Amino acid sequence: MTKPNIINMSGEVVSILPAGMFKVKLENGHDIMGHLSGKIRKNHIKILINDKVDVEISAYDVTKGRIVYRYK
C-alpha cells in the first residue's frame, strides 16, 4: 500500500555518487538524486549506470527520491 503523497516514476541511472546516492534521469526528462531503499540495501542488490529503476518521489521535494526497484 502506497502513501498518498508519493509519486512513482521510472528512470535510468546516469551516475553513481558517494554514500549510496545516484543521479537518476526520469522518463519525463528531469534529473533527481536517488538513494537506495532498505530492501535493496538489505539484499545487496547492485545498481549500475544505465540500469532502469523505479523511483518513489515525495510530493513535497521533487528533487530527491528513493530507488525501490531495479529492472533486470
Biotite code that builds the C-alpha atoms (Angstrom):
import biotite.structure as struc

atoms = struc.array([
    struc.Atom([0.000, 0.000, 0.000], chain_id="A", res_id=1, res_name="MET", atom_name="CA", element="C"),
    struc.Atom([1.466, 3.347, -1.012], chain_id="A", res_id=2, res_name="THR", atom_name="CA", element="C"),
    struc.Atom([1.284, 6.604, 0.833], chain_id="A", res_id=3, res_name="LYS", atom_name="CA", element="C"),
    struc.Atom([-0.881, 9.358, -0.667], chain_id="A", res_id=4, res_name="PRO", atom_name="CA", element="C"),
    struc.Atom([1.983, 11.875, -1.059], chain_id="A", res_id=5, res_name="ASN", atom_name="CA", element="C"),
    struc.Atom([4.255, 9.553, -3.096], chain_id="A", res_id=6, res_name="ILE", atom_name="CA", element="C"),
    struc.Atom([4.789, 9.825, -6.865], chain_id="A", res_id=7, res_name="ILE", atom_name="CA", element="C"),
    struc.Atom([6.043, 6.665, -8.613], chain_id="A", res_id=8, res_name="ASN", atom_name="CA", element="C"),
    struc.Atom([8.222, 7.230, -11.687], chain_id="A", res_id=9, res_name="MET", atom_name="CA", element="C"),
    struc.Atom([10.565, 5.200, -13.876], chain_id="A", res_id=10, res_name="SER", atom_name="CA", element="C"),
    struc.Atom([14.030, 6.335, -14.841], chain_id="A", res_id=11, res_name="GLY", atom_name="CA", element="C"),
    struc.Atom([17.596, 5.431, -15.716], chain_id="A", res_id=12, res_name="GLU", atom_name="CA", element="C"),
    struc.Atom([20.692, 5.738, -13.530], chain_id="A", res_id=13, res_name="VAL", atom_name="CA", element="C"),
    struc.Atom([23.028, 8.361, -15.013], chain_id="A", res_id=14, res_name="VAL", atom_name="CA", element="C"),
    struc.Atom([25.814, 8.451, -12.433], chain_id="A", res_id=15, res_name="SER", atom_name="CA", element="C"),
    struc.Atom([26.828, 6.902, -9.130], chain_id="A", res_id=16, res_name="ILE", atom_name="CA", element="C"),
    struc.Atom([27.659, 9.259, -6.276], chain_id="A", res_id=17, res_name="LEU", atom_name="CA", element="C"),
    struc.Atom([29.218, 8.614, -2.844], chain_id="A", res_id=18, res_name="PRO", atom_name="CA", element="C"),
    struc.Atom([27.216, 7.423, 0.173], chain_id="A", res_id=19, res_name="ALA", atom_name="CA", element="C"),
    struc.Atom([24.736, 5.281, -1.761], chain_id="A", res_id=20, res_name="GLY", atom_name="CA", element="C"),
    struc.Atom([23.359, 8.166, -3.814], chain_id="A", res_id=21, res_name="MET", atom_name="CA", element="C"),
    struc.Atom([22.572, 8.048, -7.529], chain_id="A", res_id=22, res_name="PHE", atom_name="CA", element="C"),
    struc.Atom([21.667, 10.606, -10.161], chain_id="A", res_id=23, res_name="LYS", atom_name="CA", element="C"),
    struc.Atom([18.557, 9.349, -11.987], chain_id="A", res_id=24, res_name="VAL", atom_name="CA", element="C"),
    struc.Atom([17.135, 10.722, -15.234], chain_id="A", res_id=25, res_name="LYS", atom_name="CA", element="C"),
    struc.Atom([13.364, 10.267, -15.184], chain_id="A", res_id=26, res_name="LEU", atom_name="CA", element="C"),
    struc.Atom([11.317, 9.343, -18.234], chain_id="A", res_id=27, res_name="GLU", atom_name="CA", element="C"),
    struc.Atom([9.943, 12.901, -18.365], chain_id="A", res_id=28, res_name="ASN", atom_name="CA", element="C"),
    struc.Atom([13.497, 14.326, -18.702], chain_id="A", res_id=29, res_name="GLY", atom_name="CA", element="C"),
    struc.Atom([14.084, 15.636, -15.177], chain_id="A", res_id=30, res_name="HIS", atom_name="CA", element="C"),
    struc.Atom([17.168, 14.688, -13.133], chain_id="A", res_id=31, res_name="ASP", atom_name="CA", element="C"),
    struc.Atom([16.813, 13.790, -9.455], chain_id="A", res_id=32, res_name="ILE", atom_name="CA", element="C"),
    struc.Atom([19.008, 12.460, -6.660], chain_id="A", res_id=33, res_name="MET", atom_name="CA", element="C"),
    struc.Atom([18.027, 8.973, -5.522], chain_id="A", res_id=34, res_name="GLY", atom_name="CA", element="C"),
    struc.Atom([19.054, 6.816, -2.590], chain_id="A", res_id=35, res_name="HIS", atom_name="CA", element="C"),
    struc.Atom([18.505, 3.095, -2.094], chain_id="A", res_id=36, res_name="LEU", atom_name="CA", element="C"),
    struc.Atom([15.514, 1.768, -0.220], chain_id="A", res_id=37, res_name="SER", atom_name="CA", element="C"),
    struc.Atom([16.053, -0.518, 2.753], chain_id="A", res_id=38, res_name="GLY", atom_name="CA", element="C"),
    struc.Atom([15.090, -3.742, 0.948], chain_id="A", res_id=39, res_name="LYS", atom_name="CA", element="C"),
    struc.Atom([17.550, -3.107, -1.896], chain_id="A", res_id=40, res_name="ILE", atom_name="CA", element="C"),
    struc.Atom([20.312, -2.250, 0.575], chain_id="A", res_id=41, res_name="ARG", atom_name="CA", element="C"),
    struc.Atom([19.498, -5.269, 2.776], chain_id="A", res_id=42, res_name="LYS", atom_name="CA", element="C"),
    struc.Atom([19.552, -7.736, -0.137], chain_id="A", res_id=43, res_name="ASN", atom_name="CA", element="C"),
    struc.Atom([22.789, -6.281, -1.590], chain_id="A", res_id=44, res_name="HIS", atom_name="CA", element="C"),
    struc.Atom([21.266, -5.520, -4.986], chain_id="A", res_id=45, res_name="ILE", atom_name="CA", element="C"),
    struc.Atom([23.847, -3.733, -7.120], chain_id="A", res_id=46, res_name="LYS", atom_name="CA", element="C"),
    struc.Atom([22.790, -0.672, -9.104], chain_id="A", res_id=47, res_name="ILE", atom_name="CA", element="C"),
    struc.Atom([24.973, 0.266, -12.090], chain_id="A", res_id=48, res_name="LEU", atom_name="CA", element="C"),
    struc.Atom([24.955, 3.050, -14.664], chain_id="A", res_id=49, res_name="ILE", atom_name="CA", element="C"),
    struc.Atom([22.230, 2.678, -17.344], chain_id="A", res_id=50, res_name="ASN", atom_name="CA", element="C"),
    struc.Atom([20.070, 0.450, -15.103], chain_id="A", res_id=51, res_name="ASP", atom_name="CA", element="C"),
    struc.Atom([16.316, 1.018, -15.377], chain_id="A", res_id=52, res_name="LYS", atom_name="CA", element="C"),
    struc.Atom([14.834, 1.728, -11.935], chain_id="A", res_id=53, res_name="VAL", atom_name="CA", element="C"),
    struc.Atom([11.567, 2.704, -10.267], chain_id="A", res_id=54, res_name="ASP", atom_name="CA", element="C"),
    struc.Atom([11.746, 5.740, -8.005], chain_id="A", res_id=55, res_name="VAL", atom_name="CA", element="C"),
    struc.Atom([9.362, 6.997, -5.331], chain_id="A", res_id=56, res_name="GLU", atom_name="CA", element="C"),
    struc.Atom([9.363, 10.789, -5.166], chain_id="A", res_id=57, res_name="ILE", atom_name="CA", element="C"),
    struc.Atom([7.838, 12.856, -2.391], chain_id="A", res_id=58, res_name="SER", atom_name="CA", element="C"),
    struc.Atom([5.300, 15.456, -3.468], chain_id="A", res_id=59, res_name="ALA", atom_name="CA", element="C"),
    struc.Atom([6.983, 17.946, -1.128], chain_id="A", res_id=60, res_name="TYR", atom_name="CA", element="C"),
    struc.Atom([10.518, 17.717, -2.568], chain_id="A", res_id=61, res_name="ASP", atom_name="CA", element="C"),
    struc.Atom([10.580, 16.572, -6.192], chain_id="A", res_id=62, res_name="VAL", atom_name="CA", element="C"),
    struc.Atom([14.385, 16.769, -6.478], chain_id="A", res_id=63, res_name="THR", atom_name="CA", element="C"),
    struc.Atom([15.009, 13.704, -4.284], chain_id="A", res_id=64, res_name="LYS", atom_name="CA", element="C"),
    struc.Atom([13.669, 10.171, -4.361], chain_id="A", res_id=65, res_name="GLY", atom_name="CA", element="C"),
    struc.Atom([14.071, 6.579, -3.200], chain_id="A", res_id=66, res_name="ARG", atom_name="CA", element="C"),
    struc.Atom([15.038, 3.787, -5.597], chain_id="A", res_id=67, res_name="ILE", atom_name="CA", element="C"),
    struc.Atom([12.641, 0.936, -4.865], chain_id="A", res_id=68, res_name="VAL", atom_name="CA", element="C"),
    struc.Atom([13.085, -1.459, -7.800], chain_id="A", res_id=69, res_name="TYR", atom_name="CA", element="C"),
    struc.Atom([15.770, -2.364, -10.361], chain_id="A", res_id=70, res_name="ARG", atom_name="CA", element="C"),
    struc.Atom([14.679, -3.925, -13.642], chain_id="A", res_id=71, res_name="TYR", atom_name="CA", element="C"),
    struc.Atom([16.590, -6.934, -14.954], chain_id="A", res_id=72, res_name="LYS", atom_name="CA", element="C"),
])
